[in-house]
């Protein structure tokens, strides 16, 4: 008889964390390194309605980031309660790193959603209304955004590394078992 470690009633939190982190990482990379450079290169950022369109894009994406961060942190907390021998949260050090990364990702998503995006959009709307040079505050916010973005991408990749081995070992055991 086929017996697996995962019963049909037990949710696979490792896979949820892995999927949410992979999705978030891939969409962030797409937005940062394909969509935004393309929009800049084609001159769309100089169009009068770009600031409001950009705000709509980032408003939506920030909510997706909050959902991903919430799924990741929820999954990590659930894994902490259900410690299996293959879970990322069995090792004390790995557990602390995973929880720190999950909390950090949520904090970054909150900063984007409630601080940076509204402030950058407000400055962008002012710039659209008057043909003025970019204020120092906008340059500072872009610097903060990119610093947080690099931290987020590194943290999400680290979380993927922590979780992938656990998920792979569970599926390997299921296949052998």
C-alpha positions as CSV (number, residue, x, y, z in Angstrom):
1,X,0.0,0.0,0.0
2,X,1.2,3.5,-0.9
3,X,2.0,5.4,2.3
4,X,3.3,9.0,2.2
5,X,4.2,11.4,5.0
6,X,1.6,13.8,3.8
7,X,-2.0,12.7,4.4
8,X,-4.8,14.0,2.2
9,X,-5.9,16.2,5.1
10,X,-2.5,17.7,5.8
11,X,-1.6,20.9,3.8
12,X,1.9,21.1,2.4
13,X,3.1,24.4,3.9
14,X,6.6,23.9,2.5
15,X,5.2,24.0,-1.1
16,X,3.1,27.0,-0.3
17,X,6.1,28.9,1.0
18,X,8.2,27.8,-2.0
19,X,5.5,28.7,-4.5
20,X,4.8,32.1,-3.0
21,X,8.5,33.0,-2.8
22,X,9.1,31.8,-6.4
23,X,6.1,33.6,-7.8
24,X,7.0,36.9,-5.9
25,X,10.6,36.7,-7.0
26,X,9.8,36.0,-10.7
27,X,7.1,38.8,-10.9
28,X,9.5,41.3,-9.2
29,X,12.3,40.4,-11.6
30,X,9.9,40.8,-14.6
31,X,8.7,44.2,-13.3
32,X,12.1,45.6,-12.3
33,X,14.2,44.3,-15.2
34,X,11.9,44.0,-18.1
35,X,8.7,46.0,-17.8
36,X,10.0,49.2,-16.2
37,X,13.1,49.5,-18.5
38,X,10.9,48.8,-21.5
39,X,8.6,51.6,-20.5
40,X,11.5,53.9,-19.8
41,X,13.2,53.0,-23.1
42,X,10.1,53.7,-25.2
43,X,9.5,57.1,-23.7
44,X,6.3,56.1,-21.8
45,X,7.6,57.7,-18.6
46,X,7.4,61.1,-20.2
47,X,3.8,60.8,-21.1
48,X,1.4,63.0,-19.1
49,X,-0.6,60.1,-17.6
50,X,2.3,57.9,-16.7
51,X,2.4,58.9,-13.0
52,X,-1.2,57.8,-12.4
53,X,-0.7,54.7,-14.6
54,X,2.4,53.9,-12.6
55,X,0.6,54.4,-9.3
56,X,-2.2,52.0,-10.5
57,X,0.4,49.4,-11.5
58,X,2.4,49.6,-8.3
59,X,-0.8,49.9,-6.1
60,X,-1.9,46.5,-7.6
61,X,1.5,44.9,-7.4
62,X,2.0,46.1,-3.8
63,X,-1.2,44.2,-2.8
64,X,0.1,41.1,-4.6
65,X,3.4,41.5,-2.6
66,X,1.4,41.7,0.7
67,X,-0.4,38.5,-0.2
68,X,2.8,36.7,-1.1
69,X,4.4,37.9,2.2
70,X,1.4,36.9,4.2
71,X,1.4,33.4,2.6
72,X,5.1,33.0,3.2
73,X,4.9,34.1,6.9
74,X,1.8,32.1,7.5
75,X,3.4,29.0,6.0
76,X,6.5,29.5,8.0
77,X,4.5,29.8,11.2
78,X,2.5,26.7,10.4
79,X,5.7,24.8,9.7
80,X,7.0,25.9,13.1
81,X,4.0,24.2,14.7
82,X,4.2,21.1,12.5
83,X,7.8,20.2,12.6
84,X,8.6,17.2,10.5
85,X,12.0,15.7,10.1
86,X,12.4,17.4,6.7
87,X,11.0,20.8,7.6
88,X,13.1,24.0,7.2
89,X,12.1,24.8,10.7
90,X,13.6,21.7,12.4
91,X,17.0,23.2,12.6
92,X,17.1,26.1,15.1
93,X,19.4,28.2,12.9
94,X,17.4,27.6,9.8
95,X,14.2,28.2,11.6
96,X,15.4,31.6,12.9
97,X,16.7,32.6,9.4
98,X,13.4,31.5,7.7
99,X,11.3,33.5,10.2
100,X,13.6,36.5,10.0
101,X,13.4,36.4,6.2
102,X,9.7,36.0,6.2
103,X,9.2,38.9,8.6
104,X,11.6,41.1,6.6
105,X,9.8,40.4,3.4
106,X,6.5,41.4,5.0
107,X,8.1,44.6,6.4
108,X,9.4,45.5,2.9
109,X,6.0,44.9,1.3
110,X,4.4,47.1,4.0
111,X,7.0,49.9,3.4
112,X,6.4,49.8,-0.3
113,X,2.6,49.7,0.1
114,X,2.1,52.4,2.7
115,X,5.2,54.6,2.4
116,X,7.1,54.6,-0.8
117,X,4.5,54.1,-3.4
118,X,2.1,56.8,-2.2
119,X,4.9,59.3,-1.7
120,X,6.6,58.6,-5.0
121,X,3.2,58.8,-6.8
122,X,2.4,62.1,-5.2
123,X,5.7,63.5,-6.3
124,X,5.3,62.0,-9.7
125,X,1.9,63.6,-10.2
126,X,3.4,67.0,-9.3
127,X,6.2,66.4,-11.8
128,X,3.6,65.5,-14.5
129,X,1.7,68.8,-13.8
130,X,4.8,71.0,-14.2
131,X,7.9,70.4,-16.3
132,X,10.4,70.7,-13.4
133,X,13.6,68.8,-12.8
134,X,13.3,65.7,-10.6
135,X,13.4,66.8,-7.0
136,X,16.1,65.3,-4.6
137,X,13.3,63.7,-2.6
138,X,12.3,61.6,-5.6
139,X,15.9,60.5,-6.2
140,X,16.2,59.6,-2.5
141,X,13.0,57.5,-2.7
142,X,14.3,55.7,-5.8
143,X,17.5,54.9,-4.0
144,X,15.5,53.6,-1.0
145,X,13.3,51.6,-3.4
146,X,16.2,49.9,-5.1
147,X,18.0,49.2,-1.9
148,X,14.9,47.5,-0.5
149,X,14.3,45.8,-3.8
150,X,17.8,44.2,-3.8
151,X,17.3,43.2,-0.2
152,X,13.9,41.7,-1.1
153,X,15.3,39.8,-4.1
154,X,18.2,38.4,-2.1
155,X,15.9,37.4,0.9
156,X,13.4,35.7,-1.4
157,X,16.2,33.8,-3.2
158,X,17.6,32.8,0.3
159,X,14.2,31.6,1.3
160,X,13.9,29.6,-1.9
161,X,17.2,28.0,-1.1
162,X,16.2,27.1,2.4
163,X,12.8,25.6,1.4
164,X,13.7,23.9,-1.9
165,X,15.7,21.1,-0.3
166,X,12.9,20.3,2.1
167,X,10.2,20.1,-0.6
168,X,12.5,18.1,-2.9
169,X,13.2,15.6,-0.1
170,X,9.5,15.2,0.7
171,X,8.7,14.4,-2.9
172,X,11.7,12.1,-3.2
173,X,10.5,10.1,-0.2
174,X,6.9,10.0,-1.6
175,X,8.2,8.7,-4.9
176,X,10.4,6.0,-3.2
177,X,7.8,5.1,-0.7
